[in-house]
């Protein structure tokens, strides 16, 4: 009986040490960093060519989004910035089947073209922002003849496009409409 009691105390001590040292000192900081500071991702598909290619690794900076949510930063997001985001939840493009047939809302990389209050239009593949043709040296040369009538973005509406503008190469705001701030994860930095 004394042996069992001693064994339980030892096990209790080991468990407390494990929780303190591994969970609190390792997993909690890692969770906080990956949730609020940064994380890594991989480009999937050709929608961002020629800027980003399939399989390219990215660093997703989450802190600009959170600093904006907390009212500390006002400069996020910026026109022309590459962002990781999700399609609007009510869009037919929002849900994807993953492992074991489970559905999830995938993240994607797109370029921010329009912000709340902006007026934009697409004329035969060329973007017009607030009445001026938008210079887009990053966009693919093979632009489709896509057109979109003029729209004015409302509060909390962001318009995103892929850099590969060949017709059907990028599912973006032309298909699912503007995205909300809550669907933005953060800007990206290409790694390799």
Buried (B, 14 or more C-beta within 10 A) or exposed (E): EEEEEEEEEEEEEEEEEEEEEEEEEEEEEEEEEEEBEBBEBEBBBBBBBEBBEEEBEBBBBBBBBBBBEEEEEEEBBEEEBBBBBBBBEEBEBBEEEEEEEEEEBEBBBBBBBBBBEBEBBBBEBBBBBEEEEBEBEEBBEEBBEBEBEEBEBEEEBBBBBBBBBBEEBBBBBBEBBBBBBEBBBBBBEBEE
